[in-house]
Amino acid sequence: MQKLGFIFFGALVVMSLSFGSLGAQTAPEKITLGTITLSLNNLPIYVAQDKGFFAKENLFVEAVVLNASTRAIPALIGGSTQISASSAMTTIRAVEKGANLKIVGGLINAPVYDLYAPAKYKSIKELKGTTIGVTGLITSDTVLMKEMLKANGLEYPRDYAMLAIGGTPERWLAMQTGNVAAGILSPPYTFVADEAGFTNLGSTAKYTPNFTQTVFNVRAEWAQEKKAVLVRFLRATLRASHWIYTQKEDTVRIITKRFKFS
Protein backbone atom coordinates (compact mmCIF):
# COMPACT_ATOMS: atom_id res chain seq x y z
CA MET A 1 0.00 0.00 0.00
CA GLN A 2 1.32 3.38 -0.94
CA LYS A 3 2.47 5.53 1.94
CA LEU A 4 0.23 8.45 2.62
CA GLY A 5 1.75 11.73 1.56
CA PHE A 6 0.75 15.04 3.08
CA ILE A 7 1.59 18.16 1.07
CA PHE A 8 0.87 21.81 1.58
CA PHE A 9 1.33 24.51 -1.01
CA GLY A 10 0.46 28.10 -1.83
CA ALA A 11 1.53 31.51 -0.75
CA LEU A 12 -0.63 31.45 2.36
CA VAL A 13 1.29 28.52 3.79
CA VAL A 14 4.67 29.95 2.85
CA MET A 15 3.72 33.09 4.75
CA SER A 16 2.81 31.07 7.83
CA LEU A 17 5.61 28.65 8.67
CA SER A 18 6.13 30.04 12.15
CA PHE A 19 3.83 28.76 14.87
CA GLY A 20 3.50 31.97 16.88
CA SER A 21 0.66 32.19 19.34
CA LEU A 22 -2.10 34.74 18.90
CA GLY A 23 -2.03 37.92 20.92
CA ALA A 24 -5.20 39.19 22.48
CA GLN A 25 -7.73 36.39 22.52
CA THR A 26 -11.26 36.91 21.27
CA ALA A 27 -14.09 34.44 20.82
CA PRO A 28 -12.93 31.54 18.63
CA GLU A 29 -13.69 31.88 14.93
CA LYS A 30 -15.91 28.99 13.85
CA ILE A 31 -15.11 27.15 10.64
CA THR A 32 -17.40 24.47 9.27
CA LEU A 33 -15.17 22.10 7.32
CA GLY A 34 -16.77 19.76 4.81
CA THR A 35 -15.17 16.32 4.55
CA ILE A 36 -16.15 13.35 2.44
CA THR A 37 -15.88 10.46 4.87
CA LEU A 38 -14.14 9.22 7.98
CA SER A 39 -10.74 8.53 6.46
CA LEU A 40 -7.02 8.84 7.03
CA ASN A 41 -7.14 11.32 4.16
CA ASN A 42 -8.22 13.73 6.89
CA LEU A 43 -5.67 12.69 9.51
CA PRO A 44 -4.06 16.16 9.88
CA ILE A 45 -7.53 17.55 10.64
CA TYR A 46 -8.17 14.92 13.32
CA VAL A 47 -4.75 15.51 14.87
CA ALA A 48 -5.22 19.29 14.88
CA GLN A 49 -8.53 18.83 16.69
CA ASP A 50 -7.20 16.31 19.20
CA LYS A 51 -3.98 18.18 20.03
CA GLY A 52 -5.65 21.57 20.25
CA PHE A 53 -3.74 23.09 17.33
CA PHE A 54 -6.90 24.75 16.00
CA ALA A 55 -7.73 26.03 19.48
CA LYS A 56 -4.24 27.53 19.77
CA GLU A 57 -5.05 29.51 16.64
CA ASN A 58 -8.31 30.64 18.26
CA LEU A 59 -10.38 28.53 15.89
CA PHE A 60 -13.28 26.17 16.47
CA VAL A 61 -13.30 23.74 13.54
CA GLU A 62 -16.35 21.54 13.09
CA ALA A 63 -15.70 18.78 10.56
CA VAL A 64 -18.90 17.50 8.96
CA VAL A 65 -19.14 14.36 6.80
CA LEU A 66 -20.94 14.85 3.47
CA ASN A 67 -20.23 11.41 1.92
CA ALA A 68 -19.29 12.60 -1.59
CA SER A 69 -17.34 15.44 -3.17
CA THR A 70 -20.36 16.04 -5.41
CA ARG A 71 -22.17 17.07 -2.20
CA ALA A 72 -19.23 18.84 -0.58
CA ILE A 73 -18.68 21.35 -3.37
CA PRO A 74 -22.32 22.53 -3.56
CA ALA A 75 -22.28 22.91 0.24
CA LEU A 76 -19.17 25.08 -0.08
CA ILE A 77 -20.63 27.19 -2.89
CA GLY A 78 -23.85 27.65 -0.95
CA GLY A 79 -22.05 28.80 2.19
CA SER A 80 -22.97 25.85 4.44
CA THR A 81 -19.26 25.22 4.83
CA GLN A 82 -16.34 27.63 4.71
CA ILE A 83 -13.64 25.12 3.73
CA SER A 84 -13.95 21.82 1.91
CA ALA A 85 -11.50 18.91 2.08
CA SER A 86 -12.45 17.14 -1.12
CA SER A 87 -11.20 16.07 -4.50
CA ALA A 88 -9.33 18.47 -6.76
CA MET A 89 -11.12 17.06 -9.78
CA THR A 90 -14.59 17.98 -8.49
CA THR A 91 -13.38 21.47 -7.65
CA ILE A 92 -11.94 21.96 -11.13
CA ARG A 93 -15.22 20.83 -12.69
CA ALA A 94 -17.09 23.39 -10.60
CA VAL A 95 -14.66 26.18 -11.58
CA GLU A 96 -15.10 25.27 -15.24
CA LYS A 97 -18.84 25.79 -14.74
CA GLY A 98 -18.29 29.23 -13.24
CA ALA A 99 -17.89 28.63 -9.50
CA ASN A 100 -15.54 31.16 -7.87
CA LEU A 101 -13.51 28.61 -5.89
CA LYS A 102 -9.82 28.43 -5.04
CA ILE A 103 -7.60 25.51 -4.07
CA VAL A 104 -5.48 26.79 -1.18
CA GLY A 105 -3.79 23.67 0.15
CA GLY A 106 -3.35 19.95 -0.28
CA LEU A 107 -3.84 16.97 1.99
CA ILE A 108 -3.11 13.90 -0.14
CA ASN A 109 -0.84 14.10 -3.17
CA ALA A 110 -1.64 10.69 -4.68
CA PRO A 111 -4.50 8.17 -4.75
CA VAL A 112 -4.73 6.11 -1.56
CA TYR A 113 -7.42 3.64 -2.59
CA ASP A 114 -7.02 -0.12 -3.03
CA LEU A 115 -9.64 -2.33 -4.68
CA TYR A 116 -10.91 -5.10 -2.39
CA ALA A 117 -13.21 -8.07 -2.91
CA PRO A 118 -14.10 -11.25 -0.98
CA ALA A 119 -11.51 -14.02 -0.98
CA LYS A 120 -13.20 -15.93 -3.83
CA TYR A 121 -12.14 -13.19 -6.27
CA LYS A 122 -8.49 -13.57 -7.24
CA SER A 123 -8.24 -11.05 -10.08
CA ILE A 124 -9.92 -7.93 -11.36
CA LYS A 125 -11.17 -9.77 -14.44
CA GLU A 126 -13.27 -12.01 -12.17
CA LEU A 127 -15.39 -8.97 -11.25
CA LYS A 128 -17.08 -9.11 -14.66
CA GLY A 129 -20.83 -9.24 -14.22
CA THR A 130 -20.76 -8.05 -10.60
CA THR A 131 -21.92 -4.90 -8.82
CA ILE A 132 -19.22 -2.68 -7.30
CA GLY A 133 -19.87 -0.24 -4.46
CA VAL A 134 -18.80 3.37 -5.05
CA THR A 135 -19.08 6.75 -3.34
CA GLY A 136 -20.91 8.31 -6.28
CA LEU A 137 -21.12 7.64 -9.99
CA ILE A 138 -18.91 10.61 -10.99
CA THR A 139 -16.77 11.19 -7.90
CA SER A 140 -12.98 11.17 -8.24
CA ASP A 141 -12.49 7.84 -6.48
CA THR A 142 -14.95 6.25 -8.89
CA VAL A 143 -13.09 7.72 -11.87
CA LEU A 144 -9.86 6.21 -10.51
CA MET A 145 -11.51 2.83 -10.04
CA LYS A 146 -12.96 2.85 -13.55
CA GLU A 147 -9.50 3.54 -14.98
CA MET A 148 -8.16 0.61 -12.99
CA LEU A 149 -10.86 -1.75 -14.27
CA LYS A 150 -10.52 -0.45 -17.83
CA ALA A 151 -6.82 -1.28 -17.79
CA ASN A 152 -7.84 -4.83 -16.96
CA GLY A 153 -10.37 -5.15 -19.77
CA LEU A 154 -13.56 -4.21 -17.89
CA GLU A 155 -15.68 -1.36 -19.22
CA TYR A 156 -18.61 0.33 -17.47
CA PRO A 157 -21.51 -0.36 -17.91
CA ARG A 158 -20.81 -3.21 -20.31
CA ASP A 159 -18.99 -5.46 -17.85
CA TYR A 160 -20.12 -4.40 -14.38
CA ALA A 161 -22.65 -2.33 -12.49
CA MET A 162 -21.99 0.35 -9.87
CA LEU A 163 -24.01 1.10 -6.75
CA ALA A 164 -23.57 4.54 -5.16
CA ILE A 165 -23.64 3.92 -1.41
CA GLY A 166 -21.44 6.60 0.17
CA GLY A 167 -18.03 6.78 1.80
CA THR A 168 -15.50 4.16 2.81
CA PRO A 169 -17.33 2.94 5.97
CA GLU A 170 -20.52 2.43 3.96
CA ARG A 171 -18.70 0.61 1.16
CA TRP A 172 -16.93 -1.64 3.63
CA LEU A 173 -20.21 -2.55 5.32
CA ALA A 174 -21.82 -3.32 1.95
CA MET A 175 -18.91 -5.58 1.08
CA GLN A 176 -19.19 -7.45 4.37
CA THR A 177 -22.92 -8.02 3.95
CA GLY A 178 -22.56 -9.11 0.33
CA ASN A 179 -24.60 -6.24 -1.10
CA VAL A 180 -21.72 -5.50 -3.48
CA ALA A 181 -18.96 -7.71 -4.82
CA ALA A 182 -16.13 -5.22 -4.44
CA GLY A 183 -15.20 -1.67 -3.57
CA ILE A 184 -12.23 0.61 -3.17
CA LEU A 185 -11.08 1.24 0.38
CA SER A 186 -8.68 3.68 2.00
CA PRO A 187 -6.68 3.23 5.21
CA PRO A 188 -7.39 2.17 7.91
CA TYR A 189 -10.19 0.12 6.34
CA THR A 190 -7.62 -1.55 4.10
CA PHE A 191 -5.99 -2.97 7.24
CA VAL A 192 -9.36 -4.24 8.49
CA ALA A 193 -10.12 -5.84 5.12
CA ASP A 194 -6.73 -7.57 5.11
CA GLU A 195 -7.40 -9.00 8.56
CA ALA A 196 -10.86 -10.15 7.46
CA GLY A 197 -9.35 -12.17 4.59
CA PHE A 198 -10.54 -10.01 1.70
CA THR A 199 -8.47 -9.95 -1.49
CA ASN A 200 -6.51 -6.81 -2.34
CA LEU A 201 -6.84 -6.60 -6.12
CA GLY A 202 -4.43 -3.69 -6.45
CA SER A 203 -3.84 -0.01 -5.86
CA THR A 204 -5.39 2.80 -7.88
CA ALA A 205 -2.06 4.65 -7.60
CA LYS A 206 -0.51 2.12 -9.98
CA TYR A 207 -2.84 3.26 -12.74
CA THR A 208 -3.08 7.00 -11.95
CA PRO A 209 0.11 7.91 -10.04
CA ASN A 210 0.03 11.65 -10.84
CA PHE A 211 -3.37 12.37 -9.37
CA THR A 212 -3.76 14.79 -6.46
CA GLN A 213 -6.39 13.18 -4.26
CA THR A 214 -7.58 15.61 -1.58
CA VAL A 215 -7.28 19.39 -1.39
CA PHE A 216 -8.59 22.30 0.65
CA ASN A 217 -11.07 24.43 -1.29
CA VAL A 218 -12.61 27.78 -0.39
CA ARG A 219 -14.84 30.40 -1.93
CA ALA A 220 -12.63 33.17 -3.28
CA GLU A 221 -14.65 35.93 -1.61
CA TRP A 222 -14.50 34.18 1.79
CA ALA A 223 -10.74 33.73 1.48
CA GLN A 224 -10.32 37.41 0.70
CA GLU A 225 -12.51 38.49 3.62
CA LYS A 226 -11.12 35.93 6.08
CA LYS A 227 -7.51 35.77 4.93
CA ALA A 228 -6.09 35.82 8.47
CA VAL A 229 -8.49 33.04 9.54
CA LEU A 230 -7.50 30.91 6.57
CA VAL A 231 -3.82 31.40 7.35
CA ARG A 232 -4.40 30.27 10.93
CA PHE A 233 -6.32 27.20 9.74
CA LEU A 234 -3.55 26.18 7.35
CA ARG A 235 -0.89 26.85 9.98
CA ALA A 236 -2.63 24.55 12.48
CA THR A 237 -3.07 21.84 9.85
CA LEU A 238 0.58 22.08 8.84
CA ARG A 239 1.58 21.76 12.47
CA ALA A 240 -0.58 18.63 12.72
CA SER A 241 1.08 17.16 9.63
CA HIS A 242 4.47 17.66 11.26
CA TRP A 243 3.17 15.98 14.43
CA ILE A 244 2.08 12.90 12.47
CA TYR A 245 5.64 12.21 11.31
CA THR A 246 7.40 13.07 14.56
CA GLN A 247 4.97 11.69 17.16
CA LYS A 248 3.94 8.36 15.66
CA GLU A 249 2.82 6.63 18.85
CA ASP A 250 0.48 9.46 19.76
CA THR A 251 -0.76 9.58 16.17
CA VAL A 252 -1.69 5.90 16.40
CA ARG A 253 -3.60 6.69 19.59
CA ILE A 254 -5.54 9.41 17.77
CA ILE A 255 -6.34 7.06 14.87
CA THR A 256 -7.54 4.34 17.24
CA LYS A 257 -9.71 6.82 19.13
CA ARG A 258 -11.19 8.41 16.02
CA PHE A 259 -11.95 5.18 14.18
CA LYS A 260 -12.81 3.18 17.31
CA PHE A 261 -10.38 0.44 16.31
CA SER A 262 -8.57 -1.68 18.88
Buried (B, 14 or more C-beta within 10 A) or exposed (E): BBEBEBBBBBEBBEEBEEEEEEEEEEEEBEBBBBBBBBBBBBBBBBBBBBBEBBBBBBBEBEBEBBBBBBBBBBBBBEEBBBBBBBBBBBBBBBBEEEBEBBBBBBBBBBBBBBBBBBEEBEEBEBBBEBBBBBBBBBBBBBBBBBBBBEEBEBEBEEBBEBBBBBBBBBBBBBBBEEBBBBBBBBBBBBEBBBEEEBBBBBBBBEBBEEBBBBBBBBBEEBBEEBEEBBBBBBBBBBBBBBBBEEBEEBBEEBBEEBBEEE
